[in-house]
Amino acid sequence: MEEVLRRRVIGLEQYPEAPAEEEAPAVVGGGVSQRKPVRPRRAVPHRKDAADTEVLSVDYQALMAAALEAGADGLGARRATVVLGWDSASASRVEGARARLKRLVERGWLVEEKPGRFMLPAPEQDAAGAGRPGGGS
C-alpha cells in the first residue's frame, strides 16, 4: 500500500496538470471542450500576433522595459538577471536570462545586432514585421 501511495505522489509531482485534467469535462454539447488551462500560459507569442507587450508575462514585460531603457547600448544577460531579481553571480541564472532574451528575439520582440546585446527593433523593422498599416505597435 505504501509503495502505491509513494508512486502516486511521485506521479503528481511530475505531472501536476493531470488531476485538474481528470476533473475537467472533456467534451460538452457540440464537441467543444470546456477544459481550461491548469496554469497561466507562459508561451511568448510572436510579435506580429500581439498588439502590445501586455500579452507577455510579467518577467518578459520587465525585460522589454529594460531593453527600452538600455536603448542603443542593448541589454545584456547579466543585467537581465538583475531585472528579473535573480542572482547575477550564478552562471545558470545568467544563461536562463539569456535564453529568455533569445526567445524574445526568435518571436520578433527584440533584436540581437551585436552578440549578447539585445535591443528593441528599429521602427522600420517593427512596422514591416507587424504587417499593420502605420506600423501600429
Beta strands, then each sheet from edge to edge (+ up, - down):
strand 1: 111-114
strand 2: 117-119
sheet 1: 1+ 2-
end
